[in-house]
Amino acid sequence: MKKSILFIAIAGFILASCTEEKDPFLITGDSVGKITKEMRMKHVDSIFAEDSIVKLSRVKNALDTQGEVEIYSKEGEKLLLISPEDENDPESYIDNIQVFDSRYKTEKGLTKASTFKDVKDNYTVEKVENAINSVIVFLKDSEVYLTIDKKQLPENLRYNPDAKIEASQIPNEATIKYFMIGWDIEEPDYEISTDQE
């Protein structure tokens, strides 16, 4: 009897481990939730079949997944903005994703709701680029890059587009304006299956 209970417990544990689904909001080096680096824009319809897809393409008679698209949950929450390499080609690979929903998180727990302290505690800042109204923060060994509004910087850095800004000059409490993932696409030698189980 004890052996039967032990066998059932082990079998249940193995079965649960095998059927465990991938976190639909996890950001890794080659995926953002259900989107993987190898997917093309034409796959977006099947990936987000249960969500709302809003096409932003200005191309006349564009397909739903030609050009940039916004993804909204069934509840109406804006999740993602997905951009292709080529606006005119539904065969184009996805190369940039903007994250709006704070449930999306990196393996180190970074989300759109994080502060710059969270960034510094978990990542090495590779470089900071000075833009007109913001700074762009690139993280070492990560596809994630962040934009922080210059209004959150010390006043002497806000109005000089030529100023060299260091990570140490960005306040810990600074919030993320844009949370982005950018992929350098290398075309794979195989076709991606988008069958949903």
Secondary structure as a PSIPRED ss2 file (coil, helix, strand):
# PSIPRED VFORMAT (PSIPRED V4.0)

   1 M C   1.000  0.000  0.000
   2 K H   0.000  1.000  0.000
   3 K H   0.000  1.000  0.000
   4 S H   0.000  1.000  0.000
   5 I H   0.000  1.000  0.000
   6 L H   0.000  1.000  0.000
   7 F H   0.000  1.000  0.000
   8 I H   0.000  1.000  0.000
   9 A H   0.000  1.000  0.000
  10 I H   0.000  1.000  0.000
  11 A H   0.000  1.000  0.000
  12 G H   0.000  1.000  0.000
  13 F H   0.000  1.000  0.000
  14 I H   0.000  1.000  0.000
  15 L H   0.000  1.000  0.000
  16 A H   0.000  1.000  0.000
  17 S H   0.000  1.000  0.000
  18 C H   0.000  1.000  0.000
  19 T H   0.000  1.000  0.000
  20 E C   1.000  0.000  0.000
  21 E C   1.000  0.000  0.000
  22 K C   1.000  0.000  0.000
  23 D C   1.000  0.000  0.000
  24 P C   1.000  0.000  0.000
  25 F C   1.000  0.000  0.000
  26 L E   0.000  0.000  1.000
  27 I E   0.000  0.000  1.000
  28 T E   0.000  0.000  1.000
  29 G C   1.000  0.000  0.000
  30 D C   1.000  0.000  0.000
  31 S E   0.000  0.000  1.000
  32 V E   0.000  0.000  1.000
  33 G C   1.000  0.000  0.000
  34 K C   1.000  0.000  0.000
  35 I E   0.000  0.000  1.000
  36 T E   0.000  0.000  1.000
  37 K C   1.000  0.000  0.000
  38 E C   1.000  0.000  0.000
  39 M C   1.000  0.000  0.000
  40 R E   0.000  0.000  1.000
  41 M H   0.000  1.000  0.000
  42 K H   0.000  1.000  0.000
  43 H H   0.000  1.000  0.000
  44 V H   0.000  1.000  0.000
  45 D H   0.000  1.000  0.000
  46 S H   0.000  1.000  0.000
  47 I H   0.000  1.000  0.000
  48 F C   1.000  0.000  0.000
  49 A C   1.000  0.000  0.000
  50 E C   1.000  0.000  0.000
  51 D C   1.000  0.000  0.000
  52 S E   0.000  0.000  1.000
  53 I E   0.000  0.000  1.000
  54 V E   0.000  0.000  1.000
  55 K E   0.000  0.000  1.000
  56 L C   1.000  0.000  0.000
  57 S C   1.000  0.000  0.000
  58 R C   1.000  0.000  0.000
  59 V C   1.000  0.000  0.000
  60 K C   1.000  0.000  0.000
  61 N C   1.000  0.000  0.000
  62 A C   1.000  0.000  0.000
  63 L C   1.000  0.000  0.000
  64 D C   1.000  0.000  0.000
  65 T C   1.000  0.000  0.000
  66 Q C   1.000  0.000  0.000
  67 G C   1.000  0.000  0.000
  68 E C   1.000  0.000  0.000
  69 V E   0.000  0.000  1.000
  70 E E   0.000  0.000  1.000
  71 I E   0.000  0.000  1.000
  72 Y E   0.000  0.000  1.000
  73 S C   1.000  0.000  0.000
  74 K C   1.000  0.000  0.000
  75 E C   1.000  0.000  0.000
  76 G C   1.000  0.000  0.000
  77 E C   1.000  0.000  0.000
  78 K E   0.000  0.000  1.000
  79 L E   0.000  0.000  1.000
  80 L E   0.000  0.000  1.000
  81 L E   0.000  0.000  1.000
  82 I E   0.000  0.000  1.000
  83 S E   0.000  0.000  1.000
  84 P E   0.000  0.000  1.000
  85 E C   1.000  0.000  0.000
  86 D C   1.000  0.000  0.000
  87 E C   1.000  0.000  0.000
  88 N C   1.000  0.000  0.000
  89 D C   1.000  0.000  0.000
  90 P C   1.000  0.000  0.000
  91 E C   1.000  0.000  0.000
  92 S C   1.000  0.000  0.000
  93 Y E   0.000  0.000  1.000
  94 I E   0.000  0.000  1.000
  95 D E   0.000  0.000  1.000
  96 N E   0.000  0.000  1.000
  97 I E   0.000  0.000  1.000
  98 Q E   0.000  0.000  1.000
  99 V E   0.000  0.000  1.000
 100 F C   1.000  0.000  0.000
 101 D C   1.000  0.000  0.000
 102 S C   1.000  0.000  0.000
 103 R C   1.000  0.000  0.000
 104 Y C   1.000  0.000  0.000
 105 K E   0.000  0.000  1.000
 106 T E   0.000  0.000  1.000
 107 E C   1.000  0.000  0.000
 108 K C   1.000  0.000  0.000
 109 G C   1.000  0.000  0.000
 110 L C   1.000  0.000  0.000
 111 T C   1.000  0.000  0.000
 112 K C   1.000  0.000  0.000
 113 A C   1.000  0.000  0.000
 114 S C   1.000  0.000  0.000
 115 T E   0.000  0.000  1.000
 116 F H   0.000  1.000  0.000
 117 K H   0.000  1.000  0.000
 118 D H   0.000  1.000  0.000
 119 V H   0.000  1.000  0.000
 120 K H   0.000  1.000  0.000
 121 D H   0.000  1.000  0.000
 122 N H   0.000  1.000  0.000
 123 Y C   1.000  0.000  0.000
 124 T C   1.000  0.000  0.000
 125 V E   0.000  0.000  1.000
 126 E E   0.000  0.000  1.000
 127 K E   0.000  0.000  1.000
 128 V E   0.000  0.000  1.000
 129 E E   0.000  0.000  1.000
 130 N E   0.000  0.000  1.000
 131 A C   1.000  0.000  0.000
 132 I C   1.000  0.000  0.000
 133 N C   1.000  0.000  0.000
 134 S E   0.000  0.000  1.000
 135 V E   0.000  0.000  1.000
 136 I E   0.000  0.000  1.000
 137 V E   0.000  0.000  1.000
 138 F E   0.000  0.000  1.000
 139 L E   0.000  0.000  1.000
 140 K C   1.000  0.000  0.000
 141 D C   1.000  0.000  0.000
 142 S C   1.000  0.000  0.000
 143 E C   1.000  0.000  0.000
 144 V E   0.000  0.000  1.000
 145 Y E   0.000  0.000  1.000
 146 L E   0.000  0.000  1.000
 147 T E   0.000  0.000  1.000
 148 I E   0.000  0.000  1.000
 149 D E   0.000  0.000  1.000
 150 K H   0.000  1.000  0.000
 151 K H   0.000  1.000  0.000
 152 Q H   0.000  1.000  0.000
 153 L C   1.000  0.000  0.000
 154 P C   1.000  0.000  0.000
 155 E H   0.000  1.000  0.000
 156 N H   0.000  1.000  0.000
 157 L H   0.000  1.000  0.000
 158 R H   0.000  1.000  0.000
 159 Y C   1.000  0.000  0.000
 160 N C   1.000  0.000  0.000
 161 P C   1.000  0.000  0.000
 162 D C   1.000  0.000  0.000
 163 A C   1.000  0.000  0.000
 164 K C   1.000  0.000  0.000
 165 I C   1.000  0.000  0.000
 166 E C   1.000  0.000  0.000
 167 A H   0.000  1.000  0.000
 168 S H   0.000  1.000  0.000
 169 Q H   0.000  1.000  0.000
 170 I C   1.000  0.000  0.000
 171 P C   1.000  0.000  0.000
 172 N C   1.000  0.000  0.000
 173 E C   1.000  0.000  0.000
 174 A C   1.000  0.000  0.000
 175 T E   0.000  0.000  1.000
 176 I C   1.000  0.000  0.000
 177 K C   1.000  0.000  0.000
 178 Y E   0.000  0.000  1.000
 179 F E   0.000  0.000  1.000
 180 M E   0.000  0.000  1.000
 181 I E   0.000  0.000  1.000
 182 G E   0.000  0.000  1.000
 183 W C   1.000  0.000  0.000
 184 D C   1.000  0.000  0.000
 185 I C   1.000  0.000  0.000
 186 E C   1.000  0.000  0.000
 187 E C   1.000  0.000  0.000
 188 P C   1.000  0.000  0.000
 189 D C   1.000  0.000  0.000
 190 Y C   1.000  0.000  0.000
 191 E C   1.000  0.000  0.000
 192 I C   1.000  0.000  0.000
 193 S C   1.000  0.000  0.000
 194 T C   1.000  0.000  0.000
 195 D C   1.000  0.000  0.000
 196 Q C   1.000  0.000  0.000
 197 E C   1.000  0.000  0.000
